[in-house]
């Protein structure tokens, strides 16, 4: 399924460039993130805080990991000596 597409115009607003979002491309008022992903310019709603994640974890039962988890001891690893950089 293809994502919805629409055309819009980029215009000058003071010293900045601006884009009018067409109907159907609604963002909540406030901050948004803008980033380059390859050759695409991506505009997305600013992620929220970790409150929702914390609330989801806090709502889990205390024994959520008690059954079915195969918690083995850590593997023995051969660690290399740190590389010293010349100054």
One Martini backbone bead per residue (centre of mass of N, CA, C, O) as a GRO file, in nm:
protein
   87
    1UNK     BB    1   0.095   0.037   0.025
    2UNK     BB    2   0.064   0.359  -0.040
    3UNK     BB    3   0.139   0.658   0.041
    4UNK     BB    4   0.031   0.952   0.068
    5UNK     BB    5  -0.003   1.215  -0.182
    6UNK     BB    6   0.124   1.555  -0.239
    7UNK     BB    7   0.120   1.884  -0.333
    8UNK     BB    8   0.345   2.164  -0.282
    9UNK     BB    9   0.483   2.463  -0.144
   10UNK     BB   10   0.765   2.661  -0.137
   11UNK     BB   11   0.837   2.934   0.090
   12UNK     BB   12   0.887   3.253   0.200
   13UNK     BB   13   0.952   3.329   0.566
   14UNK     BB   14   1.143   3.552   0.584
   15UNK     BB   15   1.441   3.361   0.658
   16UNK     BB   16   1.253   3.122   0.575
   17UNK     BB   17   1.132   2.820   0.498
   18UNK     BB   18   0.809   2.701   0.372
   19UNK     BB   19   0.526   2.472   0.434
   20UNK     BB   20   0.225   2.373   0.315
   21UNK     BB   21  -0.014   2.169   0.447
   22UNK     BB   22  -0.215   1.957   0.337
   23UNK     BB   23  -0.485   1.805   0.344
   24UNK     BB   24  -0.418   1.517   0.559
   25UNK     BB   25  -0.143   1.663   0.696
   26UNK     BB   26  -0.151   1.632   1.018
   27UNK     BB   27  -0.030   1.836   1.286
   28UNK     BB   28   0.051   1.915   1.574
   29UNK     BB   29   0.101   2.157   1.766
   30UNK     BB   30   0.439   2.252   1.760
   31UNK     BB   31   0.674   2.028   1.749
   32UNK     BB   32   0.906   1.918   1.492
   33UNK     BB   33   1.067   1.700   1.282
   34UNK     BB   34   1.365   1.735   1.074
   35UNK     BB   35   1.494   1.526   0.800
   36UNK     BB   36   1.730   1.333   0.642
   37UNK     BB   37   1.653   1.055   0.402
   38UNK     BB   38   1.865   1.079   0.204
   39UNK     BB   39   1.662   1.242  -0.048
   40UNK     BB   40   1.465   1.290   0.194
   41UNK     BB   41   1.223   1.491   0.346
   42UNK     BB   42   1.139   1.478   0.692
   43UNK     BB   43   0.821   1.513   0.862
   44UNK     BB   44   0.763   1.497   1.221
   45UNK     BB   45   0.646   1.428   1.504
   46UNK     BB   46   0.729   1.487   1.807
   47UNK     BB   47   0.835   1.307   2.035
   48UNK     BB   48   0.768   1.202   2.320
   49UNK     BB   49   0.790   1.095   2.610
   50UNK     BB   50   0.856   0.832   2.849
   51UNK     BB   51   0.579   0.798   2.990
   52UNK     BB   52   0.440   0.576   2.820
   53UNK     BB   53   0.653   0.358   2.869
   54UNK     BB   54   0.639   0.357   3.175
   55UNK     BB   55   0.339   0.288   3.199
   56UNK     BB   56   0.359   0.015   3.053
   57UNK     BB   57   0.562  -0.115   3.251
   58UNK     BB   58   0.397  -0.064   3.517
   59UNK     BB   59   0.146  -0.252   3.405
   60UNK     BB   60   0.303  -0.492   3.456
   61UNK     BB   61   0.360  -0.776   3.579
   62UNK     BB   62   0.588  -0.902   3.804
   63UNK     BB   63   0.596  -1.201   3.633
   64UNK     BB   64   0.672  -1.157   3.322
   65UNK     BB   65   0.979  -1.309   3.346
   66UNK     BB   66   0.946  -1.590   3.505
   67UNK     BB   67   0.835  -1.722   3.241
   68UNK     BB   68   1.034  -1.853   2.974
   69UNK     BB   69   1.322  -1.777   3.075
   70UNK     BB   70   1.658  -1.811   2.948
   71UNK     BB   71   1.897  -1.750   3.199
   72UNK     BB   72   2.209  -1.731   3.125
   73UNK     BB   73   2.518  -1.718   3.155
   74UNK     BB   74   2.777  -1.566   3.064
   75UNK     BB   75   3.004  -1.550   2.832
   76UNK     BB   76   3.312  -1.626   2.743
   77UNK     BB   77   3.572  -1.381   2.683
   78UNK     BB   78   3.813  -1.249   2.459
   79UNK     BB   79   4.003  -0.983   2.540
   80UNK     BB   80   4.140  -0.709   2.419
   81UNK     BB   81   4.367  -0.491   2.414
   82UNK     BB   82   4.401  -0.177   2.421
   83UNK     BB   83   4.441   0.085   2.210
   84UNK     BB   84   4.713   0.287   2.156
   85UNK     BB   85   4.762   0.620   2.111
   86UNK     BB   86   4.923   0.849   1.950
   87UNK     BB   87   5.061   1.191   2.012
   0.00000   0.00000   0.00000
